[in-house]
Amino acid sequence: MPLLRALQTFADVVVRTFRMLIATVSRSVVGIRWLSRTALRIRVQGSGGVTGVARLYDLHAVVVAADLSLLAGLVWAVGAPGSRDLALAFGAGVLVAVPAGLAIASAPAAGRALIGLLLVGRAVATLLAAQWLSSWVLLLVLVALILPQWVVHLALLRRLLPSGGPVFGALWRAVQYALIAGLVAGVTGLVIGAFVAGWPMWTAVFCLSVGALLALRLPAPGGPVPGPAKPIPPAPTAKRLPQQEQRTIPEGFHVYRPSSLDSSGDEGRKK
């Protein structure tokens, strides 16, 4: 019957769709676990157990996720600036990044305050841009601030590293750790932004707000950098002499010794 065949075909399509969804979800879970383990390993290797460096790693990753989310939002934003305007904004960002990095390298005590102010200002500006996407000038300013923010983080990271440590390796792992979080946020923003245009912008606002809170937990300007806890050496134990290892007689007890075994008595008889 044609109706029965149509129902069987529809059932087969539904079953295959569910199987494909289940396989996609399971592979996504496996991929997320692998990314999480990789990011955690990079964070541990790069920070070297220094708490302040690990916090700056987390801050940099959150900010890069916000920036790539912002760029993904420009793809779906109505009235977004063109490629020429974006190229000019990135060029202006490069020009601003050089003096910003030199300023942080020469005065690292002002790093936490500068990062916090930048993140708060960018979060407010991104919120306004998400509310009124037609403000393309504001979007260009946000794009121009991406590279200076990254340079400030890496310059401060260079100052937080302990002396004698691998500087290039720590900086490279910070970039790797941040790109993992940023690419996940950017790709997710591109996919969801096709259905909800404002999703990437609101994600950027959330990430920048979290980054502003993380900036408060950075090491205090000019203060000691918290490092890994040093292991406490075990207390030295006193060496026991052979006489101390012998079992002592408890108090209140006496040992009976026969007179035949008493050497003092034999000496008295001989005398």
Buried (B, 14 or more C-beta within 10 A) or exposed (E): EEEEEEEEEEEEEEEEEEEEEEEEEEEEEEEEEEBEEEBEEBBEBBBBEBBBBBBBBBBBBBBBBBBBBBBBBBBBBEEBBEEEBBEBBBEBBEEBBEEBBEBBBEEBEBBBEBBBEBBBBBBBBBBBBBEEBEBBEBBBBBBBBBBBBBBBBBBBBBBBBEEEEEEEEBBEBBBBBBBBBBBBBBEBBBEBBEEEBBBBBBBBBBBBBBBBEBBEEBBEEEEEBBEEEEEEEEEEEEEEEEEEEEEEEEEEEEEEEEEEEEEEEEEEEEE
